[in-house]
């Protein structure tokens, strides 16, 4: 992605962007506050016509980072909108309200990392058994596999 194109995107997002990290012309991160994530991602999809590649979550101990990875195919670039949902009860607005393709990945992040996606159109189990213990998230750093009997 050219610096000019990046500036155009940042201008469209305006004050929602708190920080920018350019790892390479093909890998860019834009940091937004949790309360601005919905609006920033909606602009990415509806106005900038980016393609949602996927979303991911990372346990940082004090919060869960949520990363929405957007493809700009003509620019040969993935631009990630990144935010942090603070623990112990990480919560963020669901982008599946306007982007159906985000439904499953947000449900997966809910089950594996314990993030609540407010106003998700179809919450519910996706990858874990229906009888999986409530409040136990297997991708959190505090998940103790040995005590839970999942590993010898």
DOSE-410068 format. One line per field, with one value per residue (C-alpha): residue number from 1; x, y, z; residue in three letters. Coordinates in steps of 0.2 Angstrom, whole numbers, plus 2048, in hexadecimal, padded with zeros to 3 digits. Layout:
<sites>
pos <- c(NUM:...) $
c1 <- c(X:...) $
c2 <- c(Y:...) $
c3 <- c(Z:...) $
code <- c(ALA:...) $
</sites>
This chain:
<sites>
pos <- c(1:2:3:4:5:6:7:8:9:10:11:12:13:14:15:16:17:18:19:20:21:22:23:24:25:26:27:28:29:30:31:32:33:34:35:36:37:38:39:40:41:42:43:44:45:46:47:48:49:50:51:52:53:54:55:56:57:58:59:60:61:62:63:64:65:66:67:68:69:70:71:72:73:74:75:76:77:78:79:80:81:82:83:84:85:86:87:88:89:90:91:92:93:94:95:96:97:98:99:100:101:102:103:104:105:106:107:108:109:110:111:112:113:114:115:116:117:118:119:120:121:122:123:124:125:126:127:128:129:130:131:132:133:134:135:136:137:138:139:140:141:142:143:144:145:146:147:148:149:150:151:152) $
c1 <- c(800:807:809:7FC:7EF:7F2:7F0:7DF:7D9:7DF:7D6:7C6:7C7:7CC:7CE:7C9:7DB:7E6:7F6:7FD:80A:811:81A:81C:813:808:805:7FE:7F5:7E9:7E5:7D4:7CB:7BF:7B0:7B6:7B9:7A7:7A8:7B9:7B6:7A5:7AF:7BC:7AE:7A1:7AB:7BC:7B5:7C2:7C0:7C0:7CD:7CA:7CB:7D6:7D8:7E7:7E7:7F3:7EF:7E7:7DC:7D7:7DE:7D1:7D8:7CE:7D8:7D3:7D9:7DC:7DF:7E3:7F1:7F7:7F5:7ED:7E8:7E3:7D8:7DD:7D5:7D6:7C7:7CC:7CB:7C3:7B4:7BA:7AB:7AA:79C:79A:79E:793:784:78A:795:78E:79F:7A5:798:7A2:7B3:7AB:7A3:7B3:7BC:7AE:7B0:7C3:7C7:7B7:7B4:7A2:79C:78E:77F:786:777:77A:784:786:792:79D:7AC:7AB:79F:78E:793:7A3:7A5:79F:7AD:7BB:7C4:7D1:7DC:7DE:7EF:7E7:7DF:7E8:7E7:7F0:7E4:7D5:7DB:7DD:7EF:7F9) $
c2 <- c(800:811:81E:829:81B:818:82B:82A:81C:824:834:82B:823:834:835:823:81E:820:818:811:804:800:7F0:7EF:7F7:7E7:7E6:7F5:7F6:804:805:80B:80C:7FE:80A:80F:7FE:7FC:80C:80A:7F9:7FE:80C:7FF:7F4:800:80F:809:7F8:7EE:7DB:7D3:7C5:7C0:7C5:7BF:7C1:7C2:7C0:7CE:7CA:7DB:7DA:7D1:7D9:7D7:7D9:7DB:7D7:7E0:7DC:7EA:7DF:7EC:7F3:7E1:7E5:7DF:7EE:7E9:7F3:7EE:7F2:7EB:7E5:7E6:7D7:7D0:7D2:7D7:7DE:7E6:7EA:7DD:7E1:7D2:7DF:7E6:7D8:7C6:7BF:7C4:7B9:7A9:7B1:7BC:7AC:7A3:7B1:7B1:79F:79E:7AF:7B4:7C4:7CA:7D1:7DD:7DB:7CC:7C6:7B3:7B0:79E:790:78D:783:77D:76F:776:76F:779:781:793:7A0:794:79B:78F:79C:7A8:7A8:7A3:793:785:776:76B:76E:76C:75B:75F:75A:74C) $
c3 <- c(800:7FC:809:800:800:812:816:80C:817:827:822:81F:830:838:84B:84D:84A:859:852:842:840:82F:830:81D:80E:80E:821:82B:83C:841:854:859:86A:86E:86D:85B:854:84D:844:83D:837:82F:826:820:819:813:80D:80A:802:80B:80C:81D:81D:82F:840:84F:861:86C:87F:886:898:89C:88C:87D:86D:85F:84D:83E:82F:81F:80D:801:7F2:7E6:7F2:7F6:808:818:824:835:840:852:863:875:87F:891:89D:8A7:89C:88B:881:870:863:856:844:83E:83F:82F:828:829:825:836:83F:841:845:853:85A:85A:863:870:874:873:87B:885:87B:87B:86A:86E:863:85A:84E:852:862:868:868:859:85C:86E:875:87B:88C:88D:89E:89E:8A1:89B:88C:884:87C:88B:893:8A4:89D:8A6:89B:8A8:8B6:8AB:8A5:893:892:89A) $
code <- c(UNK:UNK:UNK:UNK:UNK:UNK:UNK:UNK:UNK:UNK:UNK:UNK:UNK:UNK:UNK:UNK:UNK:UNK:UNK:UNK:UNK:UNK:UNK:UNK:UNK:UNK:UNK:UNK:UNK:UNK:UNK:UNK:UNK:UNK:UNK:UNK:UNK:UNK:UNK:UNK:UNK:UNK:UNK:UNK:UNK:UNK:UNK:UNK:UNK:UNK:UNK:UNK:UNK:UNK:UNK:UNK:UNK:UNK:UNK:UNK:UNK:UNK:UNK:UNK:UNK:UNK:UNK:UNK:UNK:UNK:UNK:UNK:UNK:UNK:UNK:UNK:UNK:UNK:UNK:UNK:UNK:UNK:UNK:UNK:UNK:UNK:UNK:UNK:UNK:UNK:UNK:UNK:UNK:UNK:UNK:UNK:UNK:UNK:UNK:UNK:UNK:UNK:UNK:UNK:UNK:UNK:UNK:UNK:UNK:UNK:UNK:UNK:UNK:UNK:UNK:UNK:UNK:UNK:UNK:UNK:UNK:UNK:UNK:UNK:UNK:UNK:UNK:UNK:UNK:UNK:UNK:UNK:UNK:UNK:UNK:UNK:UNK:UNK:UNK:UNK:UNK:UNK:UNK:UNK:UNK:UNK:UNK:UNK:UNK:UNK:UNK:UNK) $
</sites>
